[in-house]
Amino acid sequence: MAAEYLLSEGNYNVMLCERGVRTFSDFSRNTLDLAVVPAVKKRSHFPSSSIQPRHRQASQGLPLSRAAVAVGADGLLIEVHHQPDKALSDGMQSLLPEEFIALADEMRQIAAVLHRTIN
């Protein structure tokens, strides 16, 4: 009910965000459950659901980002940094700008197959 509380106080710019859950596995930072996206869209009155693929390396987040578009996520939070090794936060999972541009193009292609668009 946290999101409803924000609405009740007049903030209508609310987006639900799936960041994954901590598990015993150290392979990834958080285990991302993409099945939650269509479930929340079906059960919630909120217009959007967003994914933040939390991972230990940028290469792990690329397929999760593509999959998030395929299951219907309305937004993604993706770290991008021109020098990830010098980033103050989350450098290991940051994409280089050119990697992000390529990913955005791939996500647009996936969205087009599903008759959706990505800005």
DSSP file (Angstrom, degrees, kcal/mol; ACC not computed):
  #  RESIDUE AA STRUCTURE BP1 BP2  ACC     N-H-->O    O-->H-N    N-H-->O    O-->H-N    TCO  KAPPA ALPHA  PHI   PSI    X-CA   Y-CA   Z-CA
    1    1 A M     >        0   0    0      0, 0.0     4,-2.0     0, 0.0     5,-0.1   0.000 360.0 360.0 360.0   5.3    0.0    0.0    0.0
    2    2 A A  H  >  +     0   0    0      1,-0.2     4,-1.8     2,-0.2     5,-0.1   0.902 360.0  50.0 -62.6 -40.6    3.0    2.3   -0.1
    3    3 A A  H  > S+     0   0    0      1,-0.2     4,-2.0     2,-0.2    -1,-0.2   0.902 109.1  51.4 -66.0 -39.8    2.2    3.4   -3.6
    4    4 A E  H  > S+     0   0    0      1,-0.2     4,-2.6     2,-0.2    -1,-0.2   0.863 105.4  56.8 -64.3 -35.4   -1.4    4.2   -2.7
    5    5 A Y  H  X S+     0   0    0     -4,-2.0     4,-1.1     2,-0.2    -1,-0.2   0.920 106.0  50.0 -60.6 -43.9   -0.1    6.3    0.2
    6    6 A L  H ><>S+     0   0    0     -4,-1.8     5,-2.1     1,-0.2     3,-0.5   0.915 111.3  49.1 -61.1 -42.6    1.9    8.4   -2.2
    7    7 A L  H ><5S+     0   0    0     -4,-2.0     3,-2.0     1,-0.2    -2,-0.2   0.910 106.2  56.1 -61.8 -42.0   -1.2    8.9   -4.4
    8    8 A S  H 3<5S+     0   0    0     -4,-2.6    -1,-0.2     1,-0.3    -2,-0.2   0.747 104.4  54.0 -64.8 -22.3   -3.3    9.8   -1.3
    9    9 A E  T <<5S-     0   0    0     -4,-1.1    -1,-0.3    -3,-0.5    -2,-0.2   0.339 127.7 -96.4 -93.6   5.8   -0.9   12.6   -0.6
   10   10 A G  T < 5S+     0   0    0     -3,-2.0     2,-0.9     1,-0.2    -3,-0.2   0.452  83.5 128.7  99.2   0.4   -1.2   14.1   -4.1
   11   11 A N      < +     0   0    0     -5,-2.1    -1,-0.2    -6,-0.2    -2,-0.2  -0.811  22.3 168.5 -92.2 108.6    1.8   12.5   -5.8
   12   12 A Y        +     0   0    0     -2,-0.9     2,-1.1     1,-0.1    -1,-0.1   0.345  54.2  91.7-100.9   4.8    0.4   11.0   -9.0
   13   13 A N        +     0   0    0     -7,-0.1     2,-0.5     2,-0.0    -1,-0.1  -0.577  58.0 144.7 -97.2  69.1    3.9   10.3  -10.6
   14   14 A V        +     0   0    0     -2,-1.1     2,-0.4    -3,-0.0    34,-0.3  -0.915  24.1 178.2-115.0 132.0    4.3    6.9   -9.2
   15   15 A M        -     0   0    0     -2,-0.5     2,-0.3    32,-0.1    34,-0.1  -0.999  25.3-131.8-131.9 132.1    6.0    4.0  -10.9
   16   16 A L  E     -a   49   0A   0     32,-1.1    34,-2.7    -2,-0.4     2,-0.5  -0.635  25.0-159.9 -80.9 140.0    6.4    0.5   -9.5
   17   17 A C  E     -a   50   0A   0     -2,-0.3     2,-0.7    32,-0.2    34,-0.2  -0.979  12.4-153.2-130.6 123.9   10.0   -0.8   -9.9
   18   18 A E  E     +a   51   0A   0     32,-2.9    34,-2.4    -2,-0.5     3,-0.1  -0.852  22.0 165.5 -93.2 116.4   11.2   -4.4   -9.7
   19   19 A R        -     0   0    0     -2,-0.7    35,-0.4     1,-0.3    -1,-0.1   0.454  47.6-113.0-109.0  -4.3   14.8   -4.5   -8.6
   20   20 A G        -     0   0    0     13,-0.1     2,-0.3    33,-0.1    -1,-0.3  -0.244  29.5 -90.6  93.7 171.7   15.0   -8.2   -7.8
   21   21 A V  B     -C   31   0B   0     10,-2.0    10,-3.4    -2,-0.1     2,-0.3  -0.897  32.7-106.6-123.9 152.5   15.5   -9.9   -4.5
   22   22 A R        +     0   0    0     -2,-0.3     2,-0.2     8,-0.2     8,-0.1  -0.590  44.5 172.3 -75.7 137.5   18.5  -11.0   -2.6
   23   23 A T        -     0   0    0      2,-0.4     5,-0.0    -2,-0.3    -1,-0.0  -0.732  49.9 -92.6-131.6-176.7   19.1  -14.8   -2.6
   24   24 A F  S    S+     0   0    0     -2,-0.2     2,-0.2     2,-0.0    -2,-0.0   0.687  95.5 100.0 -71.9 -18.3   21.8  -17.1   -1.5
   25   25 A S        -     0   0    0      1,-0.1    -2,-0.4     2,-0.0     3,-0.1  -0.464  52.7-168.7 -72.8 136.9   23.3  -17.0   -4.9
   26   26 A D        +     0   0    0     -2,-0.2    -1,-0.1     1,-0.1     3,-0.0   0.285  69.1  93.5-104.5   9.3   26.3  -14.7   -5.4
   27   27 A F  S    S+     0   0    0      1,-0.1     2,-0.3     2,-0.0    29,-0.3   0.885  96.4  21.9 -66.1 -38.8   26.2  -15.0   -9.2
   28   28 A S  S    S-     0   0    0     -3,-0.1    -5,-0.2    27,-0.1    27,-0.2  -0.899  77.3-122.7-128.0 158.3   24.1  -11.9   -9.4
   29   29 A R  S    S+     0   0    0     -2,-0.3     2,-0.3     1,-0.2    -6,-0.2   0.938  98.4   0.9 -64.4 -47.4   23.5   -8.9   -7.2
   30   30 A N  S    S-     0   0    0     24,-0.9     2,-0.7    -8,-0.1    -1,-0.2  -0.977  76.9-116.1-138.1 150.5   19.8   -9.6   -7.0
   31   31 A T  B     -C   21   0B   0    -10,-3.4   -10,-2.0    -2,-0.3     2,-0.5  -0.808  32.6-145.2 -90.0 116.5   17.6  -12.2   -8.6
   32   32 A L        -     0   0    0     -2,-0.7     2,-0.9   -12,-0.3     3,-0.1  -0.702   6.4-156.9 -88.2 125.8   15.3  -10.5  -11.0
   33   33 A D    >   +     0   0    0     -2,-0.5     3,-1.4     1,-0.2     4,-0.2  -0.827  13.2 178.3-104.0  94.6   11.8  -11.9  -11.4
   34   34 A L  T >  S+     0   0    0     -2,-0.9     3,-1.2     1,-0.3    -1,-0.2   0.681  72.7  75.6 -71.7 -16.6   10.5  -10.8  -14.7
   35   35 A A  T 3> S+     0   0    0      1,-0.2     4,-1.2     2,-0.2    -1,-0.3   0.730  83.1  69.2 -65.3 -19.5    7.3  -12.7  -14.2
   36   36 A V  H <> S+     0   0    0     -3,-1.4     4,-2.9     1,-0.2     5,-0.3   0.782  85.6  69.2 -70.3 -25.4    6.2  -10.0  -11.9
   37   37 A V  H <> S+     0   0    0     -3,-1.2     4,-2.4    -4,-0.2     5,-0.2   0.973 105.1  35.8 -62.1 -57.8    5.8   -7.4  -14.7
   38   38 A P  H  > S+     0   0    0      0, 0.0     4,-1.8     0, 0.0    -1,-0.2   0.857 117.4  55.8 -65.4 -29.7    2.8   -8.9  -16.4
   39   39 A A  H  X S+     0   0    0     -4,-1.2     4,-1.9     2,-0.2    -2,-0.2   0.935 110.7  43.0 -65.3 -45.0    1.4   -9.9  -13.0
   40   40 A V  H  X S+     0   0    0     -4,-2.9     4,-2.2     1,-0.2     6,-0.2   0.901 112.0  53.8 -68.0 -40.3    1.6   -6.3  -11.7
   41   41 A K  H  < S+     0   0    0     -4,-2.4    -1,-0.2    -5,-0.3    -2,-0.2   0.856 112.5  45.5 -62.4 -33.6    0.2   -4.9  -15.0
   42   42 A K  H  < S+     0   0    0     -4,-1.8    -1,-0.2    -5,-0.2    -2,-0.2   0.869 122.8  33.5 -75.4 -37.4   -2.8   -7.3  -14.7
   43   43 A R  H  < S+     0   0    0     -4,-1.9     2,-0.3    -5,-0.1    -2,-0.2   0.569 107.8  73.6 -98.4 -11.2   -3.5   -6.6  -11.0
   44   44 A S     <  -     0   0    0     -4,-2.2     0, 0.0    -5,-0.2     0, 0.0  -0.728  62.2-147.1-111.3 154.2   -2.6   -3.0  -10.6
   45   45 A H        +     0   0    0     -2,-0.3    -1,-0.1     3,-0.0    -4,-0.1   0.441  67.4 114.0 -91.4  -1.1   -4.1    0.2  -11.6
   46   46 A F        -     0   0    0     -6,-0.2    -2,-0.1     1,-0.1   -31,-0.1  -0.486  66.9-137.6 -73.4 140.8   -0.7    1.8  -12.1
   47   47 A P  S    S+     0   0    0      0, 0.0     2,-0.3     0, 0.0    -1,-0.1   0.694  76.9  32.8 -73.7 -18.5    0.1    2.7  -15.6
   48   48 A S        -     0   0    0    -34,-0.3   -32,-1.1    25,-0.0     2,-0.4  -0.951  51.5-163.7-140.2 153.6    3.7    1.5  -15.6
   49   49 A S  E     -a   16   0A   0     -2,-0.3    25,-2.7    23,-0.2    26,-0.9  -0.992  20.2-160.6-131.7 143.9    6.0   -1.0  -14.2
   50   50 A S  E     -ab  17  75A   0    -34,-2.7   -32,-2.9    -2,-0.4     2,-0.4  -0.862   6.5-146.6-126.6 155.2    9.8   -0.6  -14.4
   51   51 A I  E     -ab  18  76A   0     24,-2.1    26,-2.2    -2,-0.3   -32,-0.2  -0.964   6.7-168.4-123.0 136.1   12.8   -2.9  -14.2
   52   52 A Q        -     0   0    0    -34,-2.4     2,-1.2    -2,-0.4    26,-0.1  -0.875  20.0-147.9-120.1  97.7   16.2   -2.1  -12.8
   53   53 A P        -     0   0    0      0, 0.0     2,-0.5     0, 0.0   -34,-0.1  -0.499  16.8-166.0 -67.9  98.9   18.4   -5.0  -13.8
   54   54 A R        +     0   0    0     -2,-1.2   -24,-0.9   -35,-0.4     2,-0.3  -0.768  23.4 148.6 -89.2 126.3   20.8   -5.2  -10.8
   55   55 A H        -     0   0    0     -2,-0.5   -27,-0.1   -26,-0.2     3,-0.1  -0.911  56.7-114.6-151.3 171.1   23.7   -7.3  -11.7
   56   56 A R  S    S+     0   0    0    -29,-0.3     2,-0.3    -2,-0.3   -28,-0.1   0.707  99.7  27.1 -88.0 -22.0   27.4   -7.7  -10.9
   57   57 A Q  S >> S-     0   0    0     36,-0.1     3,-1.2     1,-0.1     4,-0.9  -0.987  76.8-121.8-140.4 149.5   28.6   -7.0  -14.5
   58   58 A A  H >> S+     0   0    0     34,-1.6     4,-1.1    -2,-0.3     3,-0.7   0.864 110.3  63.2 -57.4 -37.4   27.2   -4.9  -17.3
   59   59 A S  H 34 S+     0   0    0      1,-0.3    -1,-0.3     2,-0.2     3,-0.1   0.783  99.3  54.9 -62.4 -26.3   27.1   -8.0  -19.6
   60   60 A Q  H <> S+     0   0    0     -3,-1.2     4,-0.8     1,-0.2    -1,-0.3   0.817 104.6  53.8 -74.3 -30.3   24.6   -9.7  -17.2
   61   61 A G  H <X S+     0   0    0     -4,-0.9     4,-2.3    -3,-0.7    -2,-0.2   0.728  92.2  73.4 -77.6 -21.6   22.2   -6.8  -17.5
   62   62 A L  H  X S+     0   0    0     -4,-1.1     4,-2.0     1,-0.2    -1,-0.2   0.952 100.5  40.3 -61.2 -52.7   22.0   -6.7  -21.3
   63   63 A P  H  > S+     0   0    0      0, 0.0     4,-2.5     0, 0.0    -1,-0.2   0.859 114.7  54.2 -66.7 -31.2   19.9   -9.9  -21.7
   64   64 A L  H  X S+     0   0    0     -4,-0.8     4,-2.3     2,-0.2    -2,-0.2   0.886 107.6  50.5 -67.1 -37.3   17.7   -8.9  -18.7
   65   65 A S  H  X S+     0   0    0     -4,-2.3     4,-1.6     2,-0.2    -1,-0.2   0.923 111.5  47.4 -65.3 -43.9   17.0   -5.5  -20.3
   66   66 A R  H  X S+     0   0    0     -4,-2.0     4,-1.8     1,-0.2    -2,-0.2   0.926 113.4  48.7 -61.5 -44.5   16.0   -7.2  -23.5
   67   67 A A  H  X S+     0   0    0     -4,-2.5     4,-2.0     1,-0.2    -2,-0.2   0.862 105.0  58.8 -65.0 -36.2   13.8   -9.7  -21.7
   68   68 A A  H  X>S+     0   0    0     -4,-2.3     5,-2.6     1,-0.2     4,-0.5   0.897 106.5  47.6 -61.3 -40.5   12.2   -6.9  -19.7
   69   69 A V  H ><5S+     0   0    0     -4,-1.6     3,-1.0     1,-0.2    -1,-0.2   0.917 109.7  54.4 -64.1 -42.4   11.0   -5.2  -22.9
   70   70 A A  H 3<5S+     0   0    0     -4,-1.8    -2,-0.2     1,-0.3    -1,-0.2   0.832 108.0  48.3 -63.3 -33.1    9.7   -8.5  -24.1
   71   71 A V  H 3<5S-     0   0    0     -4,-2.0    -1,-0.3     1,-0.0    -2,-0.2   0.508 126.4 -96.1 -88.7  -2.6    7.6   -9.1  -21.0
   72   72 A G  T <<5 +     0   0    0     -3,-1.0   -23,-0.2    -4,-0.5    -3,-0.2   0.605  59.3 166.1 107.6  12.3    6.1   -5.6  -21.1
   73   73 A A      < -     0   0    0     -5,-2.6    -1,-0.2    -6,-0.2   -23,-0.2  -0.360  27.1-151.9 -60.4 140.0    8.1   -3.4  -18.8
   74   74 A D  S    S+     0   0    0    -25,-2.7     2,-0.3     1,-0.2   -24,-0.2   0.535  72.8  13.3 -91.1  -8.2    7.3    0.2  -19.4
   75   75 A G  E     -b   50   0A   0    -26,-0.9   -24,-2.1    -7,-0.1     2,-0.4  -0.991  58.3-153.4-161.7 157.0   10.7    1.5  -18.3
   76   76 A L  E     -b   51   0A   0     -2,-0.3     2,-0.6   -26,-0.2   -24,-0.2  -0.994  11.6-146.0-134.7 143.3   14.2    0.5  -17.4
   77   77 A L        +     0   0    0    -26,-2.2     2,-0.5    -2,-0.4    -2,-0.0  -0.945  30.0 173.2-107.4 111.7   16.7    2.1  -15.1
   78   78 A I        -     0   0    0     -2,-0.6     2,-0.3   -26,-0.1    16,-0.1  -0.977  28.5-131.7-128.0 125.8   20.2    1.4  -16.7
   79   79 A E        -     0   0    0     -2,-0.5    16,-2.6    14,-0.3     2,-0.4  -0.588  26.5-177.5 -75.9 134.0   23.5    2.9  -15.4
   80   80 A V  B     +d   95   0C   0     -2,-0.3     2,-0.3    14,-0.3    16,-0.2  -1.000   6.8 166.3-132.8 133.3   25.6    4.4  -18.2
   81   81 A H        -     0   0    0     14,-2.6     4,-0.1    -2,-0.4     6,-0.1  -0.992  37.0-141.4-149.2 138.5   29.0    5.9  -17.6
   82   82 A H  S    S+     0   0    0     -2,-0.3    14,-0.1     1,-0.3    -1,-0.1   0.691 106.7  27.0 -75.0 -17.2   31.8    6.9  -20.0
   83   83 A Q  S >  S+     0   0    0      1,-0.1     3,-2.5    -3,-0.0     4,-0.4  -0.619  70.6 177.9-140.1  78.3   34.4    5.6  -17.5
   84   84 A P  G >  S+     0   0    0      0, 0.0     3,-1.2     0, 0.0     9,-0.1   0.806  79.5  61.7 -55.2 -32.6   32.8    2.8  -15.5
   85   85 A D  G 3  S+     0   0    0      1,-0.3     6,-0.1     6,-0.1     7,-0.1   0.670 109.6  42.7 -69.5 -13.8   36.0    2.1  -13.6
   86   86 A K  G <  S+     0   0    0     -3,-2.5    -1,-0.3     5,-0.1     2,-0.1   0.313  85.0 125.6-110.5   5.8   35.9    5.6  -12.2
   87   87 A A    <   -     0   0    0     -3,-1.2     4,-0.3    -4,-0.4     3,-0.1  -0.379  60.2-138.7 -65.8 142.7   32.2    5.8  -11.5
   88   88 A L  S    S+     0   0    0      1,-0.2     2,-0.3     2,-0.1    -1,-0.1   0.718  87.0  22.3 -73.1 -21.2   31.3    6.7   -7.9
   89   89 A S  S    S-     0   0    0      1,-0.0    -1,-0.2    -5,-0.0    -3,-0.1  -0.994 127.0  -3.8-149.3 138.1   28.6    4.1   -7.8
   90   90 A D    >   +     0   0    0     -2,-0.3     3,-0.8     1,-0.1     4,-0.4   0.767  67.6 154.5  57.1  32.9   27.8    0.9   -9.6
   91   91 A G  G >   +     0   0    0     -4,-0.3     3,-1.2     1,-0.2   -33,-0.1   0.866  66.2  59.7 -59.3 -38.5   30.6    1.1  -12.1
   92   92 A M  G 3  S+     0   0    0      1,-0.3   -34,-1.6   -35,-0.1    -1,-0.2   0.791 111.0  41.0 -64.0 -26.6   30.8   -2.7  -12.7
   93   93 A Q  G <  S+     0   0    0     -3,-0.8   -14,-0.3   -36,-0.3    -1,-0.3   0.393  92.0 111.5-102.2   4.8   27.2   -2.7  -13.9
   94   94 A S    <   -     0   0    0     -3,-1.2     2,-0.3    -4,-0.4   -14,-0.3  -0.567  59.2-139.4 -80.7 139.9   27.5    0.5  -16.0
   95   95 A L  B     -d   80   0C   0    -16,-2.6   -14,-2.6    -2,-0.3    -2,-0.1  -0.665  20.2-114.0 -89.6 150.9   27.3    0.4  -19.7
   96   96 A L    >>  -     0   0    0     -2,-0.3     4,-2.3   -16,-0.2     3,-0.6  -0.532  35.3-107.8 -73.7 153.4   29.5    2.5  -21.9
   97   97 A P  H 3> S+     0   0    0      0, 0.0     4,-2.2     0, 0.0     5,-0.1   0.882 121.0  50.5 -53.1 -41.1   27.5    5.1  -23.9
   98   98 A E  H 3> S+     0   0    0      1,-0.2     4,-1.8     2,-0.2     5,-0.1   0.834 109.0  52.0 -69.0 -30.5   28.0    3.2  -27.2
   99   99 A E  H <> S+     0   0    0     -3,-0.6     4,-2.5     2,-0.2    -1,-0.2   0.890 109.3  50.2 -68.4 -39.3   26.8   -0.1  -25.5
  100  100 A F  H  X S+     0   0    0     -4,-2.3     4,-3.0     2,-0.2    -2,-0.2   0.906 108.0  52.6 -65.4 -40.9   23.7    1.7  -24.3
  101  101 A I  H  X S+     0   0    0     -4,-2.2     4,-1.9    -5,-0.2    -1,-0.2   0.922 111.5  46.6 -60.1 -44.3   23.0    3.0  -27.8
  102  102 A A  H  X S+     0   0    0     -4,-1.8     4,-2.1     2,-0.2    -2,-0.2   0.914 113.1  49.5 -64.1 -42.8   23.3   -0.5  -29.2
  103  103 A L  H  X S+     0   0    0     -4,-2.5     4,-2.8     1,-0.2    -2,-0.2   0.919 108.4  52.8 -62.1 -44.3   21.1   -1.9  -26.4
  104  104 A A  H  X S+     0   0    0     -4,-3.0     4,-2.1     1,-0.2    -1,-0.2   0.889 108.8  50.6 -59.8 -39.4   18.4    0.8  -27.0
  105  105 A D  H  X S+     0   0    0     -4,-1.9     4,-1.8     2,-0.2    -1,-0.2   0.920 111.2  48.1 -64.3 -43.6   18.4   -0.2  -30.7
  106  106 A E  H  X S+     0   0    0     -4,-2.1     4,-2.2     1,-0.2    -2,-0.2   0.909 110.8  50.9 -62.7 -41.9   17.9   -3.9  -29.9
  107  107 A M  H  X S+     0   0    0     -4,-2.8     4,-2.7     1,-0.2    -1,-0.2   0.871 107.1  54.0 -66.3 -35.2   15.1   -3.0  -27.4
  108  108 A R  H  X S+     0   0    0     -4,-2.1     4,-2.2    -5,-0.2    -1,-0.2   0.898 108.6  49.9 -63.0 -39.5   13.3   -0.9  -30.1
  109  109 A Q  H  X S+     0   0    0     -4,-1.8     4,-1.5     2,-0.2    -2,-0.2   0.911 111.7  47.5 -65.9 -42.4   13.4   -3.9  -32.4
  110  110 A I  H  X S+     0   0    0     -4,-2.2     4,-1.1     1,-0.2     3,-0.2   0.932 112.4  49.7 -62.6 -45.8   12.0   -6.2  -29.7
  111  111 A A  H ><>S+     0   0    0     -4,-2.7     5,-2.8     1,-0.2     3,-0.5   0.885 105.7  57.0 -61.3 -39.4    9.3   -3.7  -28.9
  112  112 A A  H ><5S+     0   0    0     -4,-2.2     3,-1.7     1,-0.3    -1,-0.2   0.877 101.3  56.0 -61.7 -38.3    8.4   -3.4  -32.6
  113  113 A V  H 3<5S+     0   0    0     -4,-1.5    -1,-0.3     1,-0.3    -2,-0.2   0.841 110.3  46.6 -61.0 -32.2    7.7   -7.1  -32.8
  114  114 A L  T <<5S-     0   0    0     -4,-1.1    -1,-0.3    -3,-0.5    -2,-0.2   0.220 120.4-110.4 -94.7  13.6    5.2   -6.7  -29.9
  115  115 A H  T < 5S+     0   0    0     -3,-1.7     2,-0.3     1,-0.2    -3,-0.2   0.854  81.3 120.0  59.1  38.0    3.6   -3.6  -31.6
  116  116 A R      < -     0   0    0     -5,-2.8     2,-0.3    -8,-0.1    -1,-0.2  -0.811  52.1-140.6-122.1 165.6    5.1   -1.3  -28.9
  117  117 A T        -     0   0    0     -2,-0.3     2,-0.4    -3,-0.1    -9,-0.0  -0.927   2.0-151.1-127.1 155.0    7.5    1.6  -29.2
  118  118 A I              0   0    0     -2,-0.3   -43,-0.0     1,-0.1   -44,-0.0  -0.993 360.0 360.0-123.8 131.1   10.4    2.8  -27.1
  119  119 A N              0   0    0     -2,-0.4    -1,-0.1   -11,-0.0   -11,-0.0   0.457 360.0 360.0 -77.7 360.0   11.3    6.5  -26.9
